[in-house]
């Protein structure tokens, strides 16, 4: 899919309409940076690419909100977008050279609830289904993992981690097991069990926490040895009880009492099981809630200002990172606590049942005492009850241990099978990486006279991808060139294997790439690839020895800003 059109409009008129073409697409800021009174930071060149990201499922707040300090949002832009019901339209086209090729028309606005517009080809979608539908249409995949936003992360490089990392394009807290399905998808291997593996890993964490809790009380060996002693005690007490001479009625009543006690033990065991499960969930919830980060951003404002001087490309705020972290924790809390209402109802029901049994137990105990049973027998019965209660608790702990161990064994078996199915594809994975490196090394060699190489590493948590340079560490400009080479090579690689992929690349801050490499990208490399390279750039950072007007799709300035306000 290629970018065909980006349109900014409201009910009254069209504010901007940008037509894209194959090859280089420049969003040019005409600001003269030699003039100290002018700056190229607020005409909207980066905002333009964020509007594209917004249409592709982004939240859109970065269009009007400061990335470092959330309380310093641009109220003028926010009010303009919302008060005027600004609608953003993005059209994707399968082939710009084929007039009748398939198109996807996306429309979004910045309003909420009943006024919210979020359409794909004229059909309205909620937030979740919107991205699922885009994944189906663009990547021909209906699996949950990797997500649509994960898949397009490398195509829109406007945030810090994507600007400095070729393959680590997701949030910095993303784990290796979450990266694995994304990397395999890039290589044209859509992992059937990616969703299942994520669920199993979550279940494994729960069982490991349960065992940690159980271990505080005792281990399985201690429980089994204690049960041996308790069973021996019960056996001795039962023999002693049988030696008593009791009347016929007492035997029947005692039998009924024992039956009730057995039921009491069973219900008590079930209540114990439910309460332990409830406590585990609540403890897990408490542990997650303790992880919420509530750092006062104002305390680190000075550090960020200092950092901005050293590295102006910083766009990601500490608060945003914390908010993302906290939202992920909220999802985990919702997942692990969804069982609590059912557990509470079960506990209440079991306690009512237990109360009824205790009343009957008291009734039969009183009756037996009145029948003239000797006090020694009552002592034996009391001791038996205590022993059976201890046995019930120990058996419940043993059951929890056994169940948890069995679950972990089952989870480990399933994870091993999934990992084996992935490992069995290792030859294919290496073959695909080799195919990718054919294009990657060629483009990087044209850019720098040096070959970059991508390789894989199989860890306990899954496959990881790494990029190395023969000459060692890269400077910022060269790193940007490496990323450009990676993204362009991926499009060639995907085309060679008919892998569904976006054919556009959006790179912010291209100014950090050396002029010779920019010139090489414009005049040679990109023209040889079936792609679009979209870059916002200052006019005075462009090469002066070629006519760049043929690449320009949008020109902005202090007099003609993106939203014309």
DOVO-40119 format. One line per field, with one value per residue (C-alpha): residue number from 1; chain; x, y, z; residue in one letter. Coordinates in nm, 2 decimals, padded with zeros to 4 digits. Example, Ala and Ser with C-alpha at 12.3 -4.5 7.8 and 13.67 -1.06 7.14 Angstrom:
2
zake	[1|2] .
gudren	[A|A] .
east	[01.23|01.37] .
north	[-00.45|-00.11] .
up	[00.78|00.71] .
torvo	[A|S] .
//
This chain:
565
zake	[1|2|3|4|5|6|7|8|9|10|11|12|13|14|15|16|17|18|19|20|21|22|23|24|25|26|27|28|29|30|31|32|33|34|35|36|37|38|39|40|41|42|43|44|45|46|47|48|49|50|51|52|53|54|55|56|57|58|59|60|61|62|63|64|65|66|67|68|69|70|71|72|73|74|75|76|77|78|79|80|81|82|83|84|85|86|87|88|89|90|91|92|93|94|95|96|97|98|99|100|101|102|103|104|105|106|107|108|109|110|111|112|113|114|115|116|117|118|119|120|121|122|123|124|125|126|127|128|129|130|131|132|133|134|135|136|137|138|139|140|141|142|143|144|145|146|147|148|149|150|151|152|153|154|155|156|157|158|159|160|161|162|163|164|165|166|167|168|169|170|171|172|173|174|175|176|177|178|179|180|181|182|183|184|185|186|187|188|189|190|191|192|193|194|195|196|197|198|199|200|201|202|203|204|205|206|207|208|209|210|211|212|213|214|215|216|217|218|219|220|221|222|223|224|225|226|227|228|229|230|231|232|233|234|235|236|237|238|239|240|241|242|243|244|245|246|247|248|249|250|251|252|253|254|255|256|257|258|259|260|261|262|263|264|265|266|267|268|269|270|271|272|273|274|275|276|277|278|279|280|281|282|283|284|285|286|287|288|289|290|291|292|293|294|295|296|297|298|299|300|301|302|303|304|305|306|307|308|309|310|311|312|313|314|315|316|317|318|319|320|321|322|323|324|325|326|327|328|329|330|331|332|333|334|335|336|337|338|339|340|341|342|343|344|345|346|347|348|349|350|351|352|353|354|355|356|357|358|359|360|361|362|363|364|365|366|367|368|369|370|371|372|373|374|375|376|377|378|379|380|381|382|383|384|385|386|387|388|389|390|391|392|393|394|395|396|397|398|399|400|401|402|403|404|405|406|407|408|409|410|411|412|413|414|415|416|417|418|419|420|421|422|423|424|425|426|427|428|429|430|431|432|433|434|435|436|437|438|439|440|441|442|443|444|445|446|447|448|449|450|451|452|453|454|455|456|457|458|459|460|461|462|463|464|465|466|467|468|469|470|471|472|473|474|475|476|477|478|479|480|481|482|483|484|485|486|487|488|489|490|491|492|493|494|495|496|497|498|499|500|501|502|503|504|505|506|507|508|509|510|511|512|513|514|515|516|517|518|519|520|521|522|523|524|525|526|527|528|529|530|531|532|533|534|535|536|537|538|539|540|541|542|543|544|545|546|547|548|549|550|551|552|553|554|555|556|557|558|559|560|561|562|563|564|565] .
gudren	[A|A|A|A|A|A|A|A|A|A|A|A|A|A|A|A|A|A|A|A|A|A|A|A|A|A|A|A|A|A|A|A|A|A|A|A|A|A|A|A|A|A|A|A|A|A|A|A|A|A|A|A|A|A|A|A|A|A|A|A|A|A|A|A|A|A|A|A|A|A|A|A|A|A|A|A|A|A|A|A|A|A|A|A|A|A|A|A|A|A|A|A|A|A|A|A|A|A|A|A|A|A|A|A|A|A|A|A|A|A|A|A|A|A|A|A|A|A|A|A|A|A|A|A|A|A|A|A|A|A|A|A|A|A|A|A|A|A|A|A|A|A|A|A|A|A|A|A|A|A|A|A|A|A|A|A|A|A|A|A|A|A|A|A|A|A|A|A|A|A|A|A|A|A|A|A|A|A|A|A|A|A|A|A|A|A|A|A|A|A|A|A|A|A|A|A|A|A|A|A|A|A|A|A|A|A|A|A|A|A|A|A|A|A|A|A|A|A|A|A|A|A|A|A|A|A|A|A|A|A|A|A|A|A|A|A|A|A|A|A|A|A|A|A|A|A|A|A|A|A|A|A|A|A|A|A|A|A|A|A|A|A|A|A|A|A|A|A|A|A|A|A|A|A|A|A|A|A|A|A|A|A|A|A|A|A|A|A|A|A|A|A|A|A|A|A|A|A|A|A|A|A|A|A|A|A|A|A|A|A|A|A|A|A|A|A|A|A|A|A|A|A|A|A|A|A|A|A|A|A|A|A|A|A|A|A|A|A|A|A|A|A|A|A|A|A|A|A|A|A|A|A|A|A|A|A|A|A|A|A|A|A|A|A|A|A|A|A|A|A|A|A|A|A|A|A|A|A|A|A|A|A|A|A|A|A|A|A|A|A|A|A|A|A|A|A|A|A|A|A|A|A|A|A|A|A|A|A|A|A|A|A|A|A|A|A|A|A|A|A|A|A|A|A|A|A|A|A|A|A|A|A|A|A|A|A|A|A|A|A|A|A|A|A|A|A|A|A|A|A|A|A|A|A|A|A|A|A|A|A|A|A|A|A|A|A|A|A|A|A|A|A|A|A|A|A|A|A|A|A|A|A|A|A|A|A|A|A|A|A|A|A|A|A|A|A|A|A|A|A|A|A|A|A|A|A|A|A|A|A|A|A|A|A|A|A|A|A|A|A|A|A|A|A|A|A|A|A|A|A|A|A|A|A|A|A|A|A|A|A|A|A|A|A|A|A|A|A|A|A|A|A|A|A|A|A|A|A|A|A|A|A|A|A|A] .
east	[00.00|00.12|00.01|-00.21|-00.37|-00.39|-00.67|-00.75|-01.10|-01.41|-01.78|-01.71|-01.39|-01.07|-00.77|-00.50|-00.48|-00.15|-00.10|00.18|00.38|00.63|00.99|01.09|00.81|00.93|00.74|00.95|00.97|01.07|01.18|01.52|01.70|01.97|01.71|01.72|01.37|01.23|01.21|01.11|00.96|00.60|00.49|00.35|00.60|00.62|00.24|00.17|00.33|00.15|-00.18|-00.09|-00.01|-00.34|-00.53|-00.35|-00.47|-00.26|-00.41|-00.35|-00.26|00.09|-00.06|-00.14|00.03|00.39|00.57|00.79|00.55|00.19|00.07|00.22|-00.02|-00.10|-00.45|-00.48|-00.43|-00.64|-00.93|-00.91|-00.92|-01.21|-01.42|-01.41|-01.47|-01.16|-01.17|-00.85|-00.88|-00.60|-00.62|-00.40|-00.36|-00.23|-00.04|-00.01|00.06|-00.26|-00.56|-00.81|-00.60|-00.76|-00.79|-00.85|-01.01|-00.97|-01.15|-01.10|-01.18|-01.08|-01.43|-01.56|-01.86|-02.15|-01.96|-01.66|-01.57|-01.36|-01.43|-01.27|-01.42|-01.73|-01.79|-01.77|-01.55|-01.47|-01.11|-01.03|-01.20|-01.06|-00.71|-00.81|-00.98|-00.68|-00.46|-00.69|-00.70|-00.33|-00.15|-00.41|-00.40|-00.67|-00.44|-00.41|-00.03|00.15|-00.09|-00.15|00.03|00.33|00.35|00.35|00.59|00.89|00.71|00.65|00.96|00.87|00.95|01.29|01.31|01.22|01.45|01.76|01.67|01.63|01.45|01.36|01.08|00.83|00.80|01.12|00.94|00.85|00.98|01.16|00.87|00.65|00.90|00.93|00.59|00.67|01.01|00.88|00.59|00.85|01.02|00.70|00.63|00.29|00.31|-00.02|00.04|00.16|-00.16|-00.16|00.20|00.12|-00.17|00.05|00.32|00.06|-00.08|00.28|00.34|00.02|00.12|00.47|00.33|00.10|00.39|00.59|00.29|00.26|00.63|00.60|00.39|00.56|00.69|00.54|00.78|00.69|00.32|00.35|00.55|00.30|00.02|00.19|00.20|-00.16|-00.29|-00.11|-00.27|-00.62|-00.58|-00.48|-00.77|-01.02|-00.90|-00.94|-01.29|-01.40|-01.31|-01.57|-01.89|-02.18|-02.54|-02.71|-02.86|-02.53|-02.37|-02.63|-02.60|-02.23|-02.24|-02.45|-02.22|-01.92|-02.09|-02.16|-01.80|-01.68|-01.90|-01.77|-01.42|-01.50|-01.67|-01.39|-01.14|-01.33|-01.36|-00.99|-00.92|-01.14|-00.99|-00.64|-00.72|-00.89|-00.59|-00.35|-00.54|-00.57|-00.20|-00.12|-00.35|-00.18|00.17|00.07|-00.09|00.24|00.41|00.20|00.45|00.34|00.65|00.61|00.73|00.80|01.09|01.27|01.18|01.52|01.70|01.48|01.56|01.93|01.88|01.70|02.01|02.23|01.98|01.70|01.55|01.40|01.02|00.91|00.81|00.88|00.51|00.39|00.61|00.47|00.11|00.17|00.33|00.03|-00.22|-00.05|-00.07|-00.45|-00.50|-00.32|-00.51|-00.84|-00.73|-00.63|-00.93|-01.21|-01.25|-01.31|-01.69|-01.74|-01.50|-01.68|-02.02|-01.88|-01.73|-02.05|-02.25|-02.01|-02.01|-02.39|-02.36|-02.10|-02.31|-02.60|-02.37|-02.23|-02.58|-02.65|-02.31|-02.40|-02.74|-02.59|-02.31|-02.56|-02.77|-02.47|-02.38|-02.73|-02.71|-02.47|-02.14|-01.84|-01.63|-01.32|-01.51|-01.59|-01.22|-01.13|-01.39|-01.26|-00.90|-01.03|-01.20|-00.88|-00.68|-00.92|-00.92|-00.54|-00.55|-00.80|-00.58|-00.27|-00.45|-00.58|-00.22|-00.10|-00.38|-00.28|00.08|00.00|-00.25|00.00|00.28|00.06|-00.05|00.31|00.42|00.13|00.21|00.58|00.49|00.27|00.53|00.80|00.58|00.53|00.90|00.99|00.75|00.94|01.28|01.18|01.15|01.51|01.64|01.36|01.43|01.80|01.71|01.48|01.74|02.00|01.76|01.70|02.07|02.12|01.92|02.03|02.40|02.37|02.18|02.41|02.71|02.58|02.52|02.84|03.07|03.00|02.78|02.54|02.42|02.11|02.13|01.91|01.97|01.75|01.70|01.48|01.22|01.23|01.40|01.57|01.71|02.03|02.21|02.59|02.83|03.17|03.34|03.18|02.97|02.77|02.73|02.39|02.38|02.52|02.27|01.99|02.13|02.14|01.78|01.69|01.88|01.70|01.35|01.42|01.58|01.27|01.04|01.26|01.27|00.89|00.83|01.07|00.87|00.52|00.49|00.21|00.38|00.34|00.54|00.59|00.86|00.82|01.14|01.15|01.48|01.64|01.86|02.10|02.19|02.50|02.42|02.60|02.38|02.06|02.17|02.24|01.90|01.73|01.91|01.99|01.87|01.50|01.44|01.54|01.29|00.91|00.84|00.77|01.01|00.83|01.05|00.98|01.28|01.41|01.47|01.82|01.92|01.85|02.13|02.17|02.31|01.99|01.63|01.43|01.11|01.01|01.01|00.81|00.45|00.39|00.56|00.51|00.63|00.56|00.32|00.16|00.14|-00.02|-00.36|-00.34|-00.40] .
north	[00.00|00.35|00.69|00.86|01.16|01.34|01.59|01.84|01.98|02.06|02.10|02.42|02.39|02.20|02.35|02.13|01.85|01.67|01.44|01.19|01.02|00.74|00.81|01.11|01.32|01.63|01.83|02.15|02.42|02.74|02.91|03.08|02.94|03.20|03.46|03.44|03.58|03.27|02.91|02.60|02.42|02.54|02.56|02.20|01.99|01.72|01.76|01.66|01.32|01.28|01.33|01.03|00.84|00.95|00.81|00.48|00.44|00.68|00.86|01.20|01.39|01.45|01.68|01.94|01.83|01.89|01.55|01.64|01.84|01.75|02.06|02.27|02.17|02.39|02.50|02.70|02.39|02.17|02.41|02.46|02.09|02.03|02.34|02.34|01.96|01.92|01.59|01.42|01.19|00.95|00.74|00.44|00.29|-00.06|00.07|00.44|00.34|00.14|00.36|00.09|-00.07|-00.11|00.19|00.23|00.56|00.65|00.94|01.06|01.36|01.47|01.46|01.19|00.97|01.03|01.31|01.09|01.00|00.69|00.54|00.29|00.29|00.47|00.22|00.35|00.15|00.16|00.20|-00.17|-00.29|00.01|-00.12|-00.49|-00.40|-00.20|-00.50|-00.73|-00.49|-00.39|-00.70|-00.97|-01.10|-01.15|-01.26|-01.05|-01.06|-00.86|-00.57|-00.33|-00.05|-00.27|-00.36|00.00|00.13|00.11|00.29|00.61|00.71|01.03|00.93|00.90|00.52|00.47|00.75|00.58|00.21|00.01|-00.29|-00.20|00.02|-00.04|00.11|00.07|-00.16|-00.41|-00.76|-01.00|-01.24|-00.96|-00.86|-01.22|-01.24|-00.90|-01.00|-01.32|-01.14|-00.90|-01.21|-01.34|-01.59|-01.53|-01.73|-01.92|-01.95|-01.60|-01.51|-01.84|-01.79|-01.45|-01.60|-01.89|-01.66|-01.46|-01.78|-01.90|-01.57|-01.63|-01.98|-01.88|-01.61|-01.88|-02.11|-01.82|-01.76|-02.13|-02.16|-01.90|-02.16|-02.49|-02.69|-03.00|-03.24|-03.08|-03.12|-03.48|-03.57|-03.38|-03.58|-03.90|-03.81|-03.68|-04.00|-04.21|-04.00|-04.03|-04.41|-04.44|-04.23|-04.42|-04.75|-04.61|-04.48|-04.82|-04.99|-04.79|-04.98|-04.75|-04.82|-04.88|-04.53|-04.37|-04.55|-04.42|-04.07|-04.08|-04.20|-03.91|-03.67|-03.81|-03.77|-03.40|-03.35|-03.50|-03.25|-02.97|-03.07|-03.07|-02.73|-02.59|-02.72|-02.56|-02.23|-02.24|-02.30|-02.01|-01.77|-01.86|-01.80|-01.47|-01.36|-01.45|-01.24|-00.95|-00.97|-00.97|-00.67|-00.49|-00.57|-00.43|-00.12|-00.05|-00.04|00.26|00.54|00.89|01.09|01.47|01.57|01.92|01.79|01.67|01.96|02.11|01.79|01.76|02.12|02.04|01.72|01.92|02.14|01.83|01.64|01.84|01.53|01.43|01.41|01.14|01.27|01.10|01.14|00.99|00.69|00.66|00.70|00.42|00.21|00.27|00.20|-00.14|-00.21|-00.12|-00.38|-00.64|-00.56|-00.59|-00.92|-01.08|-00.94|-01.04|-01.36|-01.18|-01.13|-01.50|-01.60|-01.37|-01.52|-01.87|-01.79|-01.65|-01.95|-02.20|-02.01|-02.03|-02.41|-02.44|-02.26|-02.50|-02.80|-02.65|-02.61|-02.98|-03.07|-02.89|-03.06|-03.42|-03.34|-03.23|-03.53|-03.77|-03.60|-03.66|-04.02|-04.08|-04.12|-04.11|-03.79|-03.98|-04.05|-03.68|-03.61|-03.86|-03.71|-03.36|-03.48|-03.65|-03.33|-03.13|-03.40|-03.41|-03.03|-03.03|-03.30|-03.10|-02.79|-03.00|-03.18|-02.84|-02.71|-03.03|-03.00|-02.64|-02.74|-03.04|-02.84|-02.55|-02.78|-02.97|-02.64|-02.52|-02.85|-02.82|-02.46|-02.54|-02.83|-02.61|-02.33|-02.59|-02.71|-02.36|-02.28|-02.60|-02.51|-02.18|-02.34|-02.59|-02.28|-02.17|-02.27|-02.07|-01.78|-01.78|-01.81|-01.50|-01.30|-01.39|-01.27|-00.95|-00.89|-00.90|-00.58|-00.43|-00.46|-00.33|-00.02|00.05|00.00|00.26|00.51|00.47|00.22|-00.01|-00.32|-00.36|-00.70|-00.82|-01.14|-01.34|-01.47|-01.74|-01.67|-01.83|-01.56|-01.59|-01.47|-01.13|-00.94|-00.74|-00.51|-00.48|-00.26|-00.39|-00.07|-00.05|00.22|00.47|00.84|00.99|01.08|00.75|00.57|00.75|00.64|00.28|00.30|00.44|00.16|-00.09|00.04|00.06|-00.29|-00.43|-00.30|-00.47|-00.79|-00.79|-00.74|-01.02|-01.27|-01.12|-01.03|-00.78|-00.45|-00.08|00.08|00.42|00.52|00.84|00.97|01.28|01.47|01.37|01.68|01.47|01.26|01.39|01.59|01.34|01.06|01.28|01.35|00.98|00.88|01.13|01.08|00.70|00.47|00.55|00.58|00.21|00.09|00.06|00.29|00.63|00.81|01.10|01.34|01.68|01.90|02.25|02.42|02.53|02.17|02.03|01.98|02.29|02.12|01.94|02.06|01.94|02.10|01.78|01.60|01.86|01.77|02.03|02.37|02.54|02.86|03.12|03.28|02.95|02.71|02.36|02.45|02.81|02.96] .
up	[00.00|-00.09|00.03|-00.22|-00.05|00.28|00.32|00.60|00.59|00.78|00.68|00.51|00.31|00.24|00.43|00.28|00.03|-00.02|-00.31|-00.28|-00.55|-00.58|-00.47|-00.26|-00.10|00.08|00.33|00.31|00.57|00.39|00.72|00.70|01.00|00.96|01.08|01.46|01.47|01.29|01.38|01.18|01.47|01.46|01.10|01.10|00.90|01.17|01.25|00.89|00.94|01.27|01.10|00.88|01.20|01.35|01.05|01.10|01.46|01.65|01.95|01.79|02.11|01.99|01.72|01.98|02.30|02.40|02.40|02.70|02.92|02.89|03.07|02.79|02.51|02.22|02.31|01.99|01.77|02.00|02.00|01.63|01.56|01.80|01.77|01.39|01.36|01.15|00.96|00.84|00.53|00.43|00.11|00.07|-00.28|-00.37|-00.68|-00.77|-01.13|-01.17|-01.17|-01.08|-00.80|-00.46|-00.23|00.14|00.25|00.62|00.79|01.14|01.35|01.70|01.87|02.10|02.15|01.91|01.73|01.67|01.31|01.26|00.93|00.69|00.34|00.47|00.76|01.12|01.37|01.74|01.85|01.88|01.56|01.37|01.40|01.35|01.03|00.90|00.98|00.78|00.48|00.47|00.60|00.52|00.88|01.14|01.42|01.73|01.75|01.63|01.65|01.36|01.55|01.61|01.25|01.12|01.39|01.16|00.88|01.07|01.25|01.44|01.80|01.97|02.00|01.63|01.52|01.68|01.66|01.34|01.48|01.84|01.72|02.01|02.35|02.55|02.81|02.53|02.62|02.39|02.38|02.25|01.98|01.85|01.66|01.51|01.39|01.24|01.07|00.91|00.77|00.63|00.90|01.05|01.38|01.43|01.81|01.88|02.07|02.25|02.36|02.51|02.71|02.83|02.95|03.15|03.31|03.39|03.58|03.78|03.88|03.97|04.20|04.36|04.43|04.57|04.81|04.90|04.96|05.24|05.43|05.34|05.05|04.91|05.09|05.43|05.35|05.25|05.57|05.79|05.62|05.71|06.08|06.08|05.91|06.17|06.45|06.30|06.26|06.63|06.75|06.53|06.69|07.03|06.95|06.82|07.15|07.34|07.42|07.32|07.27|06.94|06.91|06.98|06.69|06.45|06.58|06.58|06.22|06.12|06.31|06.14|05.80|05.89|06.00|05.67|05.49|05.71|05.63|05.26|05.26|05.48|05.23|04.94|05.12|05.20|04.83|04.72|04.98|04.89|04.52|04.61|04.83|04.55|04.30|04.54|04.63|04.25|04.21|04.50|04.36|04.02|04.18|04.37|04.03|03.93|03.87|03.99|03.94|03.95|03.60|03.72|03.94|03.63|03.40|03.45|03.35|03.04|02.94|02.98|02.78|02.50|02.46|02.42|02.21|02.04|01.90|02.23|02.18|02.42|02.76|03.09|03.19|02.86|02.93|03.28|03.15|02.90|03.17|03.40|03.12|03.06|03.44|03.43|03.16|03.36|03.68|03.49|03.35|03.68|03.88|03.65|03.85|04.18|04.17|04.10|04.38|04.63|04.54|04.58|04.92|05.05|04.93|05.08|05.41|05.43|05.36|05.62|05.88|05.82|05.87|06.19|06.33|06.26|06.41|06.73|06.74|06.71|06.95|07.21|07.15|07.19|07.52|07.65|07.55|07.83|07.63|07.84|07.85|07.72|07.39|07.35|07.40|07.13|06.90|06.96|06.89|06.57|06.46|06.51|06.33|06.04|06.02|06.00|05.74|05.53|05.54|05.45|05.17|05.03|05.03|04.87|04.61|04.53|04.50|04.27|04.06|04.02|03.93|03.69|03.53|03.51|03.35|03.10|03.03|02.99|02.76|02.54|02.54|02.44|02.16|02.03|02.07|01.89|01.60|01.58|01.61|01.34|01.12|01.19|00.85|00.69|00.93|00.84|00.47|00.49|00.69|00.42|00.15|00.34|00.39|00.01|-00.02|00.31|00.25|-00.10|00.00|00.29|00.07|-00.17|00.11|00.30|00.12|00.41|00.46|00.75|00.85|01.03|01.23|01.47|01.82|01.98|02.35|02.62|02.55|02.17|01.85|01.86|01.56|01.57|01.33|01.32|01.14|01.04|01.14|01.49|01.65|01.44|01.47|01.48|01.11|01.01|01.23|01.05|00.72|00.86|00.95|00.61|00.45|00.67|00.58|00.21|00.21|00.38|00.11|-00.16|00.06|00.11|-00.26|-00.35|-00.14|-00.19|00.18|00.25|00.35|00.35|00.07|00.23|00.49|00.69|00.85|01.07|01.14|00.82|00.86|01.07|00.77|00.59|00.27|00.05|00.17|00.13|-00.23|-00.29|-00.15|-00.38|-00.70|-00.70|-00.43|-00.38|-00.75|-00.78|-00.52|-00.55|-00.25|-00.11|00.12|00.31|00.50|00.66|00.62|00.64|00.30|00.38|00.48|00.13|-00.12|-00.34|-00.64|-00.75|-00.82|-00.52|-00.64|-00.82|-00.48|-00.29|-00.20|00.07|00.14|00.47|00.62|00.89|00.65|00.54|00.83|00.80|00.94|00.81|01.15] .
torvo	[X|X|X|X|X|X|X|X|X|X|X|X|X|X|X|X|X|X|X|X|X|X|X|X|X|X|X|X|X|X|X|X|X|X|X|X|X|X|X|X|X|X|X|X|X|X|X|X|X|X|X|X|X|X|X|X|X|X|X|X|X|X|X|X|X|X|X|X|X|X|X|X|X|X|X|X|X|X|X|X|X|X|X|X|X|X|X|X|X|X|X|X|X|X|X|X|X|X|X|X|X|X|X|X|X|X|X|X|X|X|X|X|X|X|X|X|X|X|X|X|X|X|X|X|X|X|X|X|X|X|X|X|X|X|X|X|X|X|X|X|X|X|X|X|X|X|X|X|X|X|X|X|X|X|X|X|X|X|X|X|X|X|X|X|X|X|X|X|X|X|X|X|X|X|X|X|X|X|X|X|X|X|X|X|X|X|X|X|X|X|X|X|X|X|X|X|X|X|X|X|X|X|X|X|X|X|X|X|X|X|X|X|X|X|X|X|X|X|X|X|X|X|X|X|X|X|X|X|X|X|X|X|X|X|X|X|X|X|X|X|X|X|X|X|X|X|X|X|X|X|X|X|X|X|X|X|X|X|X|X|X|X|X|X|X|X|X|X|X|X|X|X|X|X|X|X|X|X|X|X|X|X|X|X|X|X|X|X|X|X|X|X|X|X|X|X|X|X|X|X|X|X|X|X|X|X|X|X|X|X|X|X|X|X|X|X|X|X|X|X|X|X|X|X|X|X|X|X|X|X|X|X|X|X|X|X|X|X|X|X|X|X|X|X|X|X|X|X|X|X|X|X|X|X|X|X|X|X|X|X|X|X|X|X|X|X|X|X|X|X|X|X|X|X|X|X|X|X|X|X|X|X|X|X|X|X|X|X|X|X|X|X|X|X|X|X|X|X|X|X|X|X|X|X|X|X|X|X|X|X|X|X|X|X|X|X|X|X|X|X|X|X|X|X|X|X|X|X|X|X|X|X|X|X|X|X|X|X|X|X|X|X|X|X|X|X|X|X|X|X|X|X|X|X|X|X|X|X|X|X|X|X|X|X|X|X|X|X|X|X|X|X|X|X|X|X|X|X|X|X|X|X|X|X|X|X|X|X|X|X|X|X|X|X|X|X|X|X|X|X|X|X|X|X|X|X|X|X|X|X|X|X|X|X|X|X|X|X|X|X|X|X|X|X|X|X|X|X|X|X|X|X|X|X|X|X|X|X|X|X|X|X|X|X|X|X|X|X|X|X|X|X|X|X|X|X|X|X|X|X|X|X|X|X|X] .
//
